């Protein structure tokens, strides 16, 4: 799992990343990346709305995304803020699909 230092927790931080970040859309997720230029560890945030499914489904999708980001964490550059928004199709995707899509978006937006 992601340590507290690797999570975005404030709503203002989420808003700043989504509004000002480089966007990468996939079939199951939309990834926003902002490089802050600071020397702190990268931070991740997740948005999984009720459109994705019931609470059980949303939490499953969120856990999968957290696990994907925990695997990618050593390769993500310092100071990056990343927000991943799950689309409704994420409920029907498996872990491998989510992992491939998130890693592609991180490479594409130069977070890696």
N, C-alpha and C positions, 0 to 999 in steps of 0.2 A: 504494500500500500504506500501511498504518498505521505511523507512526513508533513507536519504542519507548516514548515517553512517552504514547502513546495506546493502549497495550495493558495489560491486566491480566495479570500474570505469576505472582503468588503464589496458591497454593491457598487460603489463608485469605481472600484478597480475593474469589475466586470464591464461596466458601462464604457469605461475608457478603452478597453481592449476591443470590444465589439464595434464601437463607433470609429475608432482610429486605427484598427489593425488591418493588416493584409489578410484578405479573405481567400479561402480555398474551399470550394464546394465539391462534395462527393455524393455518392448515391445515398449514403446513410448518415453523413455528418457534414457540418460546416465548421471549418476551423479558422480561427482568427489568431493572428500572431503579431505581437508588438515587441520590438526590441527596445528596452529601456536604457541600455548602455551601462548599467550599474554592475558592480561586482558580486551581486547576490546570486543565489541559486535560482534556476528557472522555476516559474510558478504555473500551475495548471488550474483551470476552472471548468466546470461542467454545467451545461444547461440541458435538462431533460424535462420537457413539458408534459402536461397531461395528455396531449395528443399522441404521445408515444404509446401509452397504454395505462393499465392499472398500476397501482403502487408497486406491486411485485415486479411487474415488467420493467417499470422505470428504474427501480433499484438494481435489477439485474443488468440493465444497459449501463447504468452509472458505474457499477462494479467492474464491468468489462472494460469500460473506457479508462478507469483508474488503473487497472492492471496493464493495459497497453501503454499508458503514459509512464508507469513505473519502470517498464522494460526500456522505454526510449529515453528515460531521464539522463543516463550517462552521456548520451550523444547530443543532447540539446545544449545550445550555447548559453553561457552565463547571462543573466539579466533578462531573459525572454519571458514574456507573459503570454500564455496560450489559453484560449477559451474554446472548448469544443461543444457545439450545439448538436444534440442528437435529433435526427429527423424521424418521423413515424416509422419509416422502413427499417430503422435500427432495431426495432423489436423483433423482426423476423430474420435478422442477420446473425451469423455465428461469430465467434471470437476472431477467427482467422480473417474474415472479411473486414471487420472493424480495425484490426491491427494493420492490415495492408493499406487501408484507406487513410488512417491517421498518419502512418509513417510516410506515405506518399505526400500528403499535405505538408507535413513538417519539412520534408526535403524540398518541396516545391517553394515554400515560403521562407526558406533559408533559416529555419530555426535549428537545423541540425548542422 
